[in-house]
Amino acid sequence: TLVGYVKSMAAISKEISKEVMESVIPCYEKEERFLLAKMVLNKDIIGLKTQASLLRGEEISCLSALLREYRIAYKSKYFSLKDIGVGFCTLAKKDKKELAKGINILTHAISSCKNGTAPESLLMDCFMRLI
């Protein structure tokens, strides 16, 4: 991901300025996408509701990031984190059955978004099914 951002910045401008970085790299401060896995694990319904409202319009990228965490956790049941190429996985505590169910839920939700059949409450519905 970071390599992609750097290549994008280099393609846009020979000089990498703060403005170029802000135009290329998405802002994760308000979204806190990478805390979603922790919120799901801790069953933090209030935090998930807040994130669902902040992430409207970015459902696919949000769900894709969460799906990545589920896939890494699932792979960690068979391989070491070092073999997978990550140093830490929030969802590694979940069992294989829960992880497989989560992967199916997220894959279906992403597909619904892409097909245009997703309800407005998709994120919160998805989060509640993951808990």
N, CA, C and O atoms as a printed pandas DataFrame, in Angstrom:
     atom_number atom_name residue_name chain_id  residue_number  x_coord  y_coord  z_coord
0              1         N          THR        A               1    0.826   -1.198    0.000
1              2        CA          THR        A               1    0.000    0.000    0.000
2              3         C          THR        A               1    0.863    1.253    0.000
3              4         O          THR        A               1    0.639    2.181   -0.777
4              5         N          LEU        A               2    1.864    1.262    0.895
5              6        CA          LEU        A               2    2.728    2.436    0.983
6              7         C          LEU        A               2    3.530    2.642   -0.294
7              8         O          LEU        A               2    3.706    3.776   -0.741
8              9         N          VAL        A               3    4.017    1.552   -0.885
9             10        CA          VAL        A               3    4.754    1.652   -2.138
10            11         C          VAL        A               3    3.870    2.264   -3.217
11            12         O          VAL        A               3    4.325    3.096   -4.001
12            13         N          GLY        A               4    2.613    1.852   -3.255
13            14        CA          GLY        A               4    1.664    2.408   -4.217
14            15         C          GLY        A               4    1.479    3.903   -4.027
15            16         O          GLY        A               4    1.422    4.649   -5.004
16            17         N          TYR        A               5    1.384    4.349   -2.779
17            18        CA          TYR        A               5    1.246    5.775   -2.496
18            19         C          TYR        A               5    2.483    6.545   -2.954
19            20         O          TYR        A               5    2.369    7.617   -3.548
20            21         N          VAL        A               6    3.658    5.997   -2.677
21            22        CA          VAL        A               6    4.904    6.667   -3.067
22            23         C          VAL        A               6    4.997    6.762   -4.587
23            24         O          VAL        A               6    5.381    7.801   -5.124
24            25         N          LYS        A               7    4.649    5.682   -5.279
25            26        CA          LYS        A               7    4.669    5.715   -6.749
26            27         C          LYS        A               7    3.676    6.740   -7.282
27            28         O          LYS        A               7    3.975    7.441   -8.249
28            29         N          SER        A               8    2.502    6.837   -6.666
29            30        CA          SER        A               8    1.508    7.826   -7.092
30            31         C          SER        A               8    2.031    9.240   -6.901
31            32         O          SER        A               8    1.860   10.100   -7.765
32            33         N          MET        A               9    2.669    9.471   -5.760
33            34        CA          MET        A               9    3.221   10.798   -5.499
34            35         C          MET        A               9    4.311   11.134   -6.504
35            36         O          MET        A               9    4.377   12.263   -6.990
36            37         N          ALA        A              10    5.170   10.166   -6.822
37            38        CA          ALA        A              10    6.251   10.396   -7.778
38            39         C          ALA        A              10    5.695   10.669   -9.173
39            40         O          ALA        A              10    6.263   11.465   -9.920
40            41         N          ALA        A              11    4.601   10.021   -9.526
41            42        CA          ALA        A              11    4.002   10.224  -10.846
42            43         C          ALA        A              11    3.340   11.597  -10.957
43            44         O          ALA        A              11    3.296   12.183  -12.038
44            45         N          ILE        A              12    2.832   12.103   -9.849
45            46        CA          ILE        A              12    2.128   13.390   -9.850
46            47         C          ILE        A              12    3.098   14.560   -9.869
47            48         O          ILE        A              12    2.876   15.552  -10.563
48            49         N          SER        A              13    4.176   14.439   -9.101
49            50        CA          SER        A              13    5.065   15.583   -8.937
50            51         C          SER        A              13    6.492   15.124   -8.682
51            52         O          SER        A              13    6.723   14.096   -8.044
52            53         N          LYS        A              14    7.438   15.892   -9.185
53            54        CA          LYS        A              14    8.844   15.584   -8.902
54            55         C          LYS        A              14    9.197   15.958   -7.472
55            56         O          LYS        A              14   10.108   15.388   -6.872
56            57         N          GLU        A              15    8.473   16.908   -6.944
57            58        CA          GLU        A              15    8.702   17.352   -5.570
58            59         C          GLU        A              15    7.544   16.873   -4.696
59            60         O          GLU        A              15    6.387   17.210   -4.947
60            61         N          ILE        A              16    7.857   16.102   -3.692
61            62        CA          ILE        A              16    6.804   15.581   -2.817
62            63         C          ILE        A              16    6.601   16.580   -1.682
63            64         O          ILE        A              16    7.422   16.710   -0.775
64            65         N          SER        A              17    5.490   17.270   -1.771
65            66        CA          SER        A              17    5.143   18.266   -0.754
66            67         C          SER        A              17    3.995   17.743    0.101
67            68         O          SER        A              17    3.409   16.698   -0.180
68            69         N          LYS        A              18    3.696   18.490    1.139
69            70        CA          LYS        A              18    2.580   18.126    2.012
70            71         C          LYS        A              18    1.271   18.110    1.225
71            72         O          LYS        A              18    0.421   17.249    1.456
72            73         N          GLU        A              19    1.105   19.038    0.313
73            74        CA          GLU        A              19   -0.116   19.117   -0.481
74            75         C          GLU        A              19   -0.272   17.891   -1.376
75            76         O          GLU        A              19   -1.363   17.337   -1.510
76            77         N          VAL        A              20    0.855   17.472   -1.995
77            78        CA          VAL        A              20    0.808   16.287   -2.853
78            79         C          VAL        A              20    0.462   15.062   -2.020
79            80         O          VAL        A              20   -0.355   14.239   -2.431
80            81         N          MET        A              21    1.077   14.941   -0.859
81            82        CA          MET        A              21    0.798   13.800    0.022
82            83         C          MET        A              21   -0.668   13.775    0.422
83            84         O          MET        A              21   -1.295   12.716    0.403
84            85         N          GLU        A              22   -1.223   14.923    0.783
85            86        CA          GLU        A              22   -2.622   14.979    1.200
86            87         C          GLU        A              22   -3.573   14.628    0.062
87            88         O          GLU        A              22   -4.653   14.087    0.299
88            89         N          SER        A              23   -3.175   14.935   -1.177
89            90        CA          SER        A              23   -4.050   14.628   -2.307
90            91         C          SER        A              23   -4.000   13.152   -2.691
91            92         O          SER        A              23   -4.957   12.633   -3.265
92            93         N          VAL        A              24   -2.895   12.470   -2.381
93            94        CA          VAL        A              24   -2.714   11.076   -2.791
94            95         C          VAL        A              24   -3.065   10.089   -1.686
95            96         O          VAL        A              24   -3.696    9.064   -1.941
96            97         N          ILE        A              25   -2.662   10.395   -0.470
97            98        CA          ILE        A              25   -2.834    9.457    0.642
98            99         C          ILE        A              25   -4.144    9.757    1.363
99           100         O          ILE        A              25   -4.364   10.884    1.806
100          101         N          PRO        A              26   -5.023    8.747    1.483
101          102        CA          PRO        A              26   -6.294    8.985    2.179
102          103         C          PRO        A              26   -6.075    9.297    3.657
103          104         O          PRO        A              26   -5.111    8.836    4.268
104          105         N          CYS        A              27   -6.967   10.068    4.201
105          106        CA          CYS        A              27   -6.892   10.428    5.619
106          107         C          CYS        A              27   -7.565    9.342    6.446
107          108         O          CYS        A              27   -8.753    9.063    6.279
108          109         N          TYR        A              28   -6.798    8.739    7.333
109          110        CA          TYR        A              28   -7.348    7.689    8.171
110          111         C          TYR        A              28   -7.694    8.182    9.574
111          112         O          TYR        A              28   -8.184    7.410   10.398
112          113         N          GLU        A              29   -7.444    9.464    9.852
113          114        CA          GLU        A              29   -7.662    9.956   11.206
114          115         C          GLU        A              29   -9.107    9.838   11.642
115          116         O          GLU        A              29   -9.383    9.282   12.705
116          117         N          LYS        A              30  -10.041   10.352   10.845
117          118        CA          LYS        A              30  -11.441   10.326   11.266
118          119         C          LYS        A              30  -12.032    8.929   11.141
119          120         O          LYS        A              30  -12.956    8.579   11.876
120          121         N          GLU        A              31  -11.509    8.129   10.218
121          122        CA          GLU        A              31  -12.120    6.843    9.924
122          123         C          GLU        A              31  -11.698    5.742   10.879
123          124         O          GLU        A              31  -12.497    4.878   11.239
124          125         N          GLU        A              32  -10.448    5.777   11.283
125          126        CA          GLU        A              32   -9.920    4.762   12.188
126          127         C          GLU        A              32  -10.266    3.356   11.704
127          128         O          GLU        A              32  -10.716    2.515   12.483
128          129         N          ARG        A              33  -10.051    3.109   10.408
129          130        CA          ARG        A              33  -10.393    1.817    9.815
130          131         C          ARG        A              33   -9.730    0.655   10.511
131          132         O          ARG        A              33  -10.323   -0.414   10.656
132          133         N          PHE        A              34   -8.508    0.861   10.938
133          134        CA          PHE        A              34   -7.752   -0.246   11.471
134          135         C          PHE        A              34   -8.131   -0.575   12.916
135          136         O          PHE        A              34   -7.637   -1.549   13.484
136          137         N          LEU        A              35   -9.000    0.232   13.505
137          138        CA          LEU        A              35   -9.530   -0.081   14.829
138          139         C          LEU        A              35  -10.800   -0.924   14.739
139          140         O          LEU        A              35  -11.271   -1.447   15.748
140          141         N          LEU        A              36  -11.345   -1.053   13.552
141          142        CA          LEU        A              36  -12.593   -1.801   13.388
142          143         C          LEU        A              36  -12.447   -3.246   13.860
143          144         O          LEU        A              36  -13.329   -3.775   14.537
144          145         N          ALA        A              37  -11.342   -3.877   13.503
145          146        CA          ALA        A              37  -11.130   -5.265   13.914
146          147         C          ALA        A              37  -11.116   -5.379   15.435
147          148         O          ALA        A              37  -11.672   -6.320   16.000
148          149         N          LYS        A              38  -10.484   -4.426   16.084
149          150        CA          LYS        A              38  -10.439   -4.435   17.556
150          151         C          LYS        A              38  -11.836   -4.213   18.140
151          152         O          LYS        A              38  -12.208   -4.843   19.130
152          153         N          MET        A              39  -12.602   -3.319   17.524
153          154        CA          MET        A              39  -13.968   -3.060   17.991
154          155         C          MET        A              39  -14.848   -4.288   17.814
155          156         O          MET        A              39  -15.663   -4.597   18.684
156          157         N          VAL        A              40  -14.694   -4.984   16.706
157          158        CA          VAL        A              40  -15.462   -6.209   16.474
158          159         C          VAL        A              40  -15.076   -7.257   17.509
159          160         O          VAL        A              40  -15.943   -7.910   18.090
160          161         N          LEU        A              41  -13.778   -7.417   17.739
161          162        CA          LEU        A              41  -13.293   -8.401   18.703
162          163         C          LEU        A              41  -13.816   -8.105   20.107
163          164         O          LEU        A              41  -14.187   -9.017   20.847
164          165         N          ASN        A              42  -13.839   -6.818   20.466
165          166        CA          ASN        A              42  -14.288   -6.414   21.806
166          167         C          ASN        A              42  -15.800   -6.195   21.897
167          168         O          ASN        A              42  -16.316   -5.838   22.956
168          169         N          LYS        A              43  -16.508   -6.409   20.784
169          170        CA          LYS        A              43  -17.962   -6.223   20.720
170          171         C          LYS        A              43  -18.372   -4.821   21.166
171          172         O          LYS        A              43  -19.331   -4.647   21.919
172          173         N          ASP        A              44  -17.624   -3.825   20.685
173          174        CA          ASP        A              44  -17.839   -2.420   21.012
174          175         C          ASP        A              44  -18.911   -1.843   20.085
175          176         O          ASP        A              44  -18.592   -1.227   19.068
176          177         N          ILE        A              45  -20.164   -2.043   20.435
177          178        CA          ILE        A              45  -21.284   -1.630   19.584
178          179         C          ILE        A              45  -21.330   -0.113   19.421
179          180         O          ILE        A              45  -21.596    0.375   18.322
180          181         N          ILE        A              46  -21.078    0.633   20.479
181          182        CA          ILE        A              46  -21.114    2.097   20.401
182          183         C          ILE        A              46  -20.035    2.608   19.446
183          184         O          ILE        A              46  -20.305    3.466   18.605
184          185         N          GLY        A              47  -18.817    2.085   19.572
185          186        CA          GLY        A              47  -17.731    2.485   18.672
186          187         C          GLY        A              47  -18.019    2.117   17.234
187          188         O          GLY        A              47  -17.714    2.884   16.321
188          189         N          LEU        A              48  -18.609    0.941   17.022
189          190        CA          LEU        A              48  -18.946    0.505   15.669
190          191         C          LEU        A              48  -20.034    1.386   15.044
191          192         O          LEU        A              48  -19.988    1.686   13.851
192          193         N          LYS        A              49  -21.009    1.795   15.858
193          194        CA          LYS        A              49  -22.059    2.696   15.350
194          195         C          LYS        A              49  -21.448    4.025   14.912
195          196         O          LYS        A              49  -21.818    4.577   13.876
196          197         N          THR        A              50  -20.514    4.529   15.706
197          198        CA          THR        A              50  -19.833    5.781   15.366
198          199         C          THR        A              50  -19.075    5.633   14.056
199          200         O          THR        A              50  -19.166    6.494   13.181
200          201         N          GLN        A              51  -18.330    4.548   13.921
201          202        CA          GLN        A              51  -17.560    4.324   12.701
202          203         C          GLN        A              51  -18.468    4.134   11.489
203          204         O          GLN        A              51  -18.154    4.612   10.399
204          205         N          ALA        A              52  -19.579    3.447   11.668
205          206        CA          ALA        A              52  -20.512    3.236   10.560
206          207         C          ALA        A              52  -21.027    4.571   10.024
207          208         O          ALA        A              52  -21.198    4.734    8.816
208          209         N          SER        A              53  -21.271    5.517   10.914
209          210        CA          SER        A              53  -21.747    6.827   10.446
210          211         C          SER        A              53  -20.629    7.633    9.794
211          212         O          SER        A              53  -20.884    8.381    8.850
212          213         N          LEU        A              54  -19.399    7.497   10.276
213          214        CA          LEU        A              54  -18.271    8.224    9.692
214          215         C          LEU        A              54  -17.872    7.689    8.324
215          216         O          LEU        A              54  -17.361    8.434    7.487
216          217         N          LEU        A              55  -18.102    6.415    8.096
217          218        CA          LEU        A              55  -17.614    5.753    6.886
218          219         C          LEU        A              55  -18.644    5.668    5.764
219          220         O          LEU        A              55  -18.418    4.960    4.782
220          221         N          ARG        A              56  -19.755    6.365    5.884
221          222        CA          ARG        A              56  -20.761    6.345    4.806
222          223         C          ARG        A              56  -20.128    6.830    3.520
223          224         O          ARG        A              56  -19.431    7.844    3.494
224          225         N          GLY        A              57  -20.377    6.101    2.468
225          226        CA          GLY        A              57  -19.804    6.442    1.181
226          227         C          GLY        A              57  -18.479    5.750    0.916
227          228         O          GLY        A              57  -17.979    5.773   -0.208
228          229         N          GLU        A              58  -17.907    5.134    1.943
229          230        CA          GLU        A              58  -16.636    4.431    1.792
230          231         C          GLU        A              58  -16.763    2.988    2.262
231          232         O          GLU        A              58  -15.814    2.404    2.786
232          233         N          GLU        A              59  -17.940    2.430    2.069
233          234        CA          GLU        A              59  -18.224    1.088    2.560
234          235         C          GLU        A              59  -17.274    0.037    1.985
235          236         O          GLU        A              59  -16.791   -0.823    2.721
236          237         N          ILE        A              60  -17.007    0.094    0.704
237          238        CA          ILE        A              60  -16.176   -0.940    0.081
238          239         C          ILE        A              60  -14.754   -0.917    0.640
239          240         O          ILE        A              60  -14.209   -1.967    0.982
240          241         N          SER        A              61  -14.157    0.254    0.734
241          242        CA          SER        A              61  -12.784    0.318    1.251
242          243         C          SER        A              61  -12.722   -0.083    2.722
243          244         O          SER        A              61  -11.763   -0.724    3.153
244          245         N          CYS        A              62  -13.731    0.290    3.484
245          246        CA          CYS        A              62  -13.785   -0.073    4.898
246          247         C          CYS        A              62  -13.915   -1.579    5.064
247          248         O          CYS        A              62  -13.157   -2.197    5.811
248          249         N          LEU        A              63  -14.877   -2.163    4.366
249          250        CA          LEU        A              63  -15.107   -3.604    4.474
250          251         C          LEU        A              63  -13.931   -4.403    3.917
251          252         O          LEU        A              63  -13.624   -5.483    4.422
252          253         N          SER        A              64  -13.277   -3.888    2.893
253          254        CA          SER        A              64  -12.114   -4.565    2.325
254          255         C          SER        A              64  -10.963   -4.607    3.325
255          256         O          SER        A              64  -10.275   -5.620    3.449
256          257         N          ALA        A              65  -10.759   -3.495    4.040
257          258        CA          ALA        A              65   -9.696   -3.465    5.056
258          259         C          ALA        A              65  -10.000   -4.456    6.178
259          260         O          ALA        A              65   -9.101   -5.135    6.673
260          261         N          LEU        A              66  -11.260   -4.534    6.571
261          262        CA          LEU        A              66  -11.650   -5.474    7.615
262          263         C          LEU        A              66  -11.544   -6.920    7.115
263          264         O          LEU        A              66  -11.126   -7.810    7.855
264          265         N          LEU        A              67  -11.925   -7.142    5.858
265          266        CA          LEU        A              67  -11.802   -8.475    5.258
266          267         C          LEU        A              67  -10.348   -8.921    5.240
267          268         O          LEU        A              67  -10.059  -10.095    5.470
268          269         N          ARG        A              68   -9.441   -8.011    4.974
269          270        CA          ARG        A              68   -8.005   -8.333    4.980
270          271         C          ARG        A              68   -7.593   -8.846    6.356
271          272         O          ARG        A              68   -6.860   -9.830    6.458
272          273         N          GLU        A              69   -8.057   -8.188    7.409
273          274        CA          GLU        A              69   -7.729   -8.627    8.770
274          275         C          GLU        A              69   -8.263  -10.028    9.040
275          276         O          GLU        A              69   -7.580  -10.852    9.649
276          277         N          TYR        A              70   -9.475  -10.294    8.588
277          278        CA          TYR        A              70  -10.055  -11.626    8.778
278          279         C          TYR        A              70   -9.253  -12.682    8.022
279          280         O          TYR        A              70   -9.012  -13.771    8.543
280          281         N          ARG        A              71   -8.843  -12.367    6.806
281          282        CA          ARG        A              71   -8.071  -13.338    6.027
282          283         C          ARG        A              71   -6.708  -13.605    6.649
283          284         O          ARG        A              71   -6.247  -14.746    6.672
284          285         N          ILE        A              72   -6.068  -12.568    7.147
285          286        CA          ILE        A              72   -4.779  -12.756    7.816
286          287         C          ILE        A              72   -4.957  -13.624    9.055
287          288         O          ILE        A              72   -4.166  -14.536    9.296
288          289         N          ALA        A              73   -5.991  -13.345    9.839
289          290        CA          ALA        A              73   -6.248  -14.136   11.046
290          291         C          ALA        A              73   -6.516  -15.593   10.697
291          292         O          ALA        A              73   -6.058  -16.499   11.394
292          293         N          TYR        A              74   -7.257  -15.816    9.622
293          294        CA          TYR        A              74   -7.554  -17.190    9.194
294          295         C          TYR        A              74   -6.271  -17.903    8.775
295          296         O          TYR        A              74   -6.048  -19.056    9.143
296          297         N          LYS        A              75   -5.442  -17.221    8.015
297          298        CA          LYS        A              75   -4.166  -17.812    7.592
298          299         C          LYS        A              75   -3.257  -18.097    8.781
299          300         O          LYS        A              75   -2.460  -19.035    8.754
300          301         N          SER        A              76   -3.384  -17.274    9.835
301          302        CA          SER        A              76   -2.523  -17.461   11.015
302          303         C          SER        A              76   -2.848  -18.749   11.763
303          304         O          SER        A              76   -2.076  -19.184   12.618
304          305         N          LYS        A              77   -3.977  -19.353   11.448
305          306        CA          LYS        A              77   -4.323  -20.640   12.065
306          307         C          LYS        A              77   -3.502  -21.774   11.450
307          308         O          LYS        A              77   -3.379  -22.848   12.038
308          309         N          TYR        A              78   -2.940  -21.527   10.264
309          310        CA          TYR        A              78   -2.175  -22.546    9.557
310          311         C          TYR        A              78   -0.688  -22.213    9.432
311          312         O          TYR        A              78    0.144  -23.115    9.330
312          313         N          PHE        A              79   -0.355  -20.928    9.440
313          314        CA          PHE        A              79    1.021  -20.483    9.269
314          315         C          PHE        A              79    1.372  -19.478   10.357
315          316         O          PHE        A              79    0.484  -18.890   10.975
316          317         N          SER        A              80    2.658  -19.281   10.590
317          318        CA          SER        A              80    3.072  -18.270   11.561
318          319         C          SER        A              80    2.874  -16.883   10.940
319          320         O          SER        A              80    2.852  -16.739    9.717
320          321         N          LEU        A              81    2.733  -15.877   11.787
321          322        CA          LEU        A              81    2.549  -14.517   11.291
322          323         C          LEU        A              81    3.749  -14.081   10.458
323          324         O          LEU        A              81    3.605  -13.340    9.485
324          325         N          LYS        A              82    4.923  -14.542   10.844
325          326        CA          LYS        A              82    6.131  -14.222   10.086
326          327         C          LYS        A              82    6.044  -14.796    8.672
327          328         O          LYS        A              82    6.418  -14.136    7.702
328          329         N          ASP        A              83    5.546  -16.038    8.563
329          330        CA          ASP        A              83    5.393  -16.652    7.239
330          331         C          ASP        A              83    4.373  -15.899    6.381
331          332         O          ASP        A              83    4.518  -15.824    5.161
332          333         N          ILE        A              84    3.350  -15.347    7.018
333          334        CA          ILE        A              84    2.317  -14.605    6.297
334          335         C          ILE        A              84    2.848  -13.231    5.888
335          336         O          ILE        A              84    2.401  -12.658    4.894
336          337         N          GLY        A              85    3.797  -12.710    6.653
337          338        CA          GLY        A              85    4.385  -11.411    6.335
338          339         C          GLY        A              85    3.823  -10.269    7.145
339          340         O          GLY        A              85    3.913   -9.111    6.737
340          341         N          VAL        A              86    3.237  -10.585    8.299
341          342        CA          VAL        A              86    2.722   -9.541    9.190
342          343         C          VAL        A              86    3.303   -9.744   10.584
343          344         O          VAL        A              86    3.728  -10.843   10.940
344          345         N          GLY        A              87    3.316   -8.680   11.358
345          346        CA          GLY        A              87    3.870   -8.767   12.698
346          347         C          GLY        A              87    2.823   -8.981   13.775
347          348         O          GLY        A              87    3.133   -9.462   14.865
348          349         N          PHE        A              88    1.578   -8.622   13.468
349          350        CA          PHE        A              88    0.520   -8.686   14.480
350          351         C          PHE        A              88   -0.823   -8.833   13.787
351          352         O          PHE        A              88   -1.029   -8.306   12.694
352          353         N          CYS        A              89   -1.728   -9.547   14.423
353          354        CA          CYS        A              89   -3.081   -9.698   13.890
354          355         C          CYS        A              89   -4.072   -9.596   15.046
355          356         O          CYS        A              89   -4.056  -10.412   15.967
356          357         N          THR        A              90   -4.920   -8.598   14.986
357          358        CA          THR        A              90   -5.895   -8.349   16.043
358          359         C          THR        A              90   -6.856   -9.509   16.238
359          360         O          THR        A              90   -7.192   -9.862   17.368
360          361         N          LEU        A              91   -7.295  -10.096   15.144
361          362        CA          LEU        A              91   -8.338  -11.120   15.203
362          363         C          LEU        A              91   -7.806  -12.538   15.378
363          364         O          LEU        A              91   -8.577  -13.492   15.272
364          365         N          ALA        A              92   -6.521  -12.702   15.640
365          366        CA          ALA        A              92   -5.922  -14.032   15.749
366          367         C          ALA        A              92   -6.540  -14.858   16.881
367          368         O          ALA        A              92   -6.415  -16.083   16.887
368          369         N          LYS        A              93   -7.195  -14.210   17.825
369          370        CA          LYS        A              93   -7.811  -14.915   18.960
370          371         C          LYS        A              93   -9.096  -15.654   18.570
371          372         O          LYS        A              93   -9.509  -16.595   19.247
372          373         N          LYS        A              94   -9.720  -15.218   17.476
373          374        CA          LYS        A              94  -10.962  -15.864   17.047
374          375         C          LYS        A              94  -10.645  -17.255   16.504
375          376         O          LYS        A              94   -9.549  -17.499   16.000
376          377         N          ASP        A              95  -11.619  -18.164   16.611
377          378        CA          ASP        A              95  -11.378  -19.511   16.065
378          379         C          ASP        A              95  -11.669  -19.545   14.565
379          380         O          ASP        A              95  -12.267  -18.621   14.014
380          381         N          LYS        A              96  -11.232  -20.630   13.916
381          382        CA          LYS        A              96  -11.343  -20.751   12.458
382          383         C          LYS        A              96  -12.777  -20.632   11.967
383          384         O          LYS        A              96  -13.031  -20.030   10.923
384          385         N          LYS        A              97  -13.712  -21.200   12.711
385          386        CA          LYS        A              97  -15.114  -21.177   12.288
386          387         C          LYS        A              97  -15.648  -19.742   12.278
387          388         O          LYS        A              97  -16.329  -19.338   11.335
388          389         N          GLU        A              98  -15.336  -18.971   13.331
389          390        CA          GLU        A              98  -15.768  -17.571   13.394
390          391         C          GLU        A              98  -15.130  -16.750   12.272
391          392         O          GLU        A              98  -15.778  -15.898   11.664
392          393         N          LEU        A              99  -13.861  -17.020   12.013
393          394        CA          LEU        A              99  -13.147  -16.286   10.974
394          395         C          LEU        A              99  -13.721  -16.590    9.590
395          396         O          LEU        A              99  -13.909  -15.684    8.778
396          397         N          ALA        A             100  -13.995  -17.855    9.327
397          398        CA          ALA        A             100  -14.576  -18.243    8.035
398          399         C          ALA        A             100  -15.950  -17.591    7.856
399          400         O          ALA        A             100  -16.283  -17.121    6.768
400          401         N          LYS        A             101  -16.740  -17.565    8.925
401          402        CA          LYS        A             101  -18.061  -16.925    8.872
402          403         C          LYS        A             101  -17.905  -15.429    8.575
403          404         O          LYS        A             101  -18.638  -14.872    7.757
404          405         N          GLY        A             102  -16.946  -14.789    9.246
405          406        CA          GLY        A             102  -16.696  -13.363    9.027
406          407         C          GLY        A             102  -16.259  -13.068    7.606
407          408         O          GLY        A             102  -16.682  -12.073    7.017
408          409         N          ILE        A             103  -15.410  -13.931    7.049
409          410        CA          ILE        A             103  -14.961  -13.760    5.667
410          411         C          ILE        A             103  -16.156  -13.827    4.720
411          412         O          ILE        A             103  -16.254  -13.032    3.785
412          413         N          ASN        A             104  -17.064  -14.775    4.960
413          414        CA          ASN        A             104  -18.259  -14.900    4.118
414          415         C          ASN        A             104  -19.168  -13.682    4.240
415          416         O          ASN        A             104  -19.683  -13.187    3.237
416          417         N          ILE        A             105  -19.364  -13.206    5.449
417          418        CA          ILE        A             105  -20.212  -12.031    5.683
418          419         C          ILE        A             105  -19.641  -10.817    4.957
419          420         O          ILE        A             105  -20.367  -10.101    4.267
420          421         N          LEU        A             106  -18.348  -10.589    5.113
421          422        CA          LEU        A             106  -17.712   -9.423    4.503
422          423         C          LEU        A             106  -17.685   -9.519    2.982
423          424         O          LEU        A             106  -17.921   -8.530    2.289
424          425         N          THR        A             107  -17.398  -10.705    2.468
425          426        CA          THR        A             107  -17.370  -10.901    1.011
426          427         C          THR        A             107  -18.752  -10.618    0.411
427          428         O          THR        A             107  -18.860   -9.969   -0.630
428          429         N          HIS        A             108  -19.793  -11.104    1.065
429          430        CA          HIS        A             108  -21.163  -10.864    0.587
430          431         C          HIS        A             108  -21.511   -9.376    0.655
431          432         O          HIS        A             108  -22.131   -8.838   -0.263
432          433         N          ALA        A             109  -21.112   -8.714    1.743
433          434        CA          ALA        A             109  -21.415   -7.287    1.902
434          435         C          ALA        A             109  -20.707   -6.463    0.827
435          436         O          ALA        A             109  -21.298   -5.544    0.260
436          437         N          ILE        A             110  -19.454   -6.785    0.548
437          438        CA          ILE        A             110  -18.706   -6.063   -0.486
438          439         C          ILE        A             110  -19.355   -6.287   -1.852
439          440         O          ILE        A             110  -19.489   -5.360   -2.651
440          441         N          SER        A             111  -19.748   -7.515   -2.099
441          442        CA          SER        A             111  -20.422   -7.834   -3.361
442          443         C          SER        A             111  -21.720   -7.053   -3.495
443          444         O          SER        A             111  -22.033   -6.557   -4.578
444          445         N          SER        A             112  -22.479   -6.936   -2.412
445          446        CA          SER        A             112  -23.728   -6.163   -2.431
446          447         C          SER        A             112  -23.463   -4.701   -2.755
447          448         O          SER        A             112  -24.220   -4.077   -3.499
448          449         N          CYS        A             113  -22.392   -4.158   -2.198
449          450        CA          CYS        A             113  -22.034   -2.760   -2.492
450          451         C          CYS        A             113  -21.712   -2.589   -3.970
451          452         O          CYS        A             113  -22.165   -1.642   -4.614
452          453         N          LYS        A             114  -20.930   -3.509   -4.490
453          454        CA          LYS        A             114  -20.516   -3.411   -5.897
454          455         C          LYS        A             114  -21.697   -3.576   -6.846
455          456         O          LYS        A             114  -21.722   -2.970   -7.917
456          457         N          ASN        A             115  -22.666   -4.385   -6.461
457          458        CA          ASN        A             115  -23.847   -4.608   -7.305
458          459         C          ASN        A             115  -24.904   -3.526   -7.131
459          460         O          ASN        A             115  -25.871   -3.476   -7.892
460          461         N          GLY        A             116  -24.730   -2.666   -6.140
461          462        CA          GLY        A             116  -25.697   -1.612   -5.896
462          463         C          GLY        A             116  -26.938   -2.077   -5.163
463          464         O          GLY        A             116  -27.959   -1.389   -5.178
464          465         N          THR        A             117  -26.864   -3.245   -4.516
465          466        CA          THR        A             117  -28.030   -3.774   -3.809
466          467         C          THR        A             117  -27.909   -3.642   -2.292
467          468         O          THR        A             117  -28.702   -4.227   -1.554
468          469         N          ALA        A             118  -26.932   -2.886   -1.831
469          470        CA          ALA        A             118  -26.699   -2.767   -0.393
470          471         C          ALA        A             118  -27.625   -1.730    0.226
471          472         O          ALA        A             118  -27.816   -0.652   -0.338
472          473         N          PRO        A             119  -28.202   -2.047    1.382
473          474        CA          PRO        A             119  -29.033   -1.055    2.084
474          475         C          PRO        A             119  -28.141    0.031    2.692
475          476         O          PRO        A             119  -26.929   -0.148    2.817
476          477         N          GLU        A             120  -28.744    1.142    3.063
477          478        CA          GLU        A             120  -27.983    2.248    3.653
478          479         C          GLU        A             120  -27.324    1.839    4.970
479          480         O          GLU        A             120  -26.269    2.359    5.332
480          481         N          SER        A             121  -27.946    0.917    5.672
481          482        CA          SER        A             121  -27.427    0.482    6.972
482          483         C          SER        A             121  -26.455   -0.694    6.844
483          484         O          SER        A             121  -26.245   -1.429    7.809
484          485         N          LEU        A             122  -25.868   -0.875    5.673
485          486        CA          LEU        A             122  -25.011   -2.033    5.403
486          487         C          LEU        A             122  -23.888   -2.198    6.417
487          488         O          LEU        A             122  -23.693   -3.293    6.945
488          489         N          LEU        A             123  -23.141   -1.123    6.700
489          490        CA          LEU        A             123  -22.003   -1.255    7.608
490          491         C          LEU        A             123  -22.427   -1.743    8.991
491          492         O          LEU        A             123  -21.843   -2.680    9.534
492          493         N          MET        A             124  -23.435   -1.108    9.548
493          494        CA          MET        A             124  -23.854   -1.501   10.894
494          495         C          MET        A             124  -24.427   -2.908   10.889
495          496         O          MET        A             124  -24.169   -3.683   11.810
496          497         N          ASP        A             125  -25.200   -3.250    9.867
497          498        CA          ASP        A             125  -25.727   -4.624    9.766
498          499         C          ASP        A             125  -24.582   -5.626    9.714
499          500         O          ASP        A             125  -24.618   -6.660   10.380
500          501         N          CYS        A             126  -23.576   -5.310    8.922
501          502        CA          CYS        A             126  -22.424   -6.197    8.775
502          503         C          CYS        A             126  -21.671   -6.321   10.109
503          504         O          CYS        A             126  -21.322   -7.426   10.525
504          505         N          PHE        A             127  -21.426   -5.199   10.769
505          506        CA          PHE        A             127  -20.718   -5.212   12.051
506          507         C          PHE        A             127  -21.459   -6.067   13.076
507          508         O          PHE        A             127  -20.840   -6.834   13.813
508          509         N          MET        A             128  -22.786   -5.933   13.122
509          510        CA          MET        A             128  -23.570   -6.684   14.091
510          511         C          MET        A             128  -23.511   -8.182   13.803
511          512         O          MET        A             128  -23.499   -8.989   14.732
512          513         N          ARG        A             129  -23.475   -8.558   12.540
513          514        CA          ARG        A             129  -23.369   -9.986   12.184
514          515         C          ARG        A             129  -21.988  -10.529   12.546
515          516         O          ARG        A             129  -21.852  -11.711   12.860
516          517         N          LEU        A             130  -20.974   -9.683   12.505
517          518        CA          LEU        A             130  -19.616  -10.121   12.847
518          519         C          LEU        A             130  -19.451  -10.332   14.354
519          520         O          LEU        A             130  -18.634  -11.140   14.795
520          521         N          ILE        A             131  -20.230   -9.601   15.120
521          522        CA          ILE        A             131  -20.147   -9.738   16.584
522          523         C          ILE        A             131  -20.844  -11.009   16.976
523          524         O          ILE        A             131  -20.905  -11.340   18.160
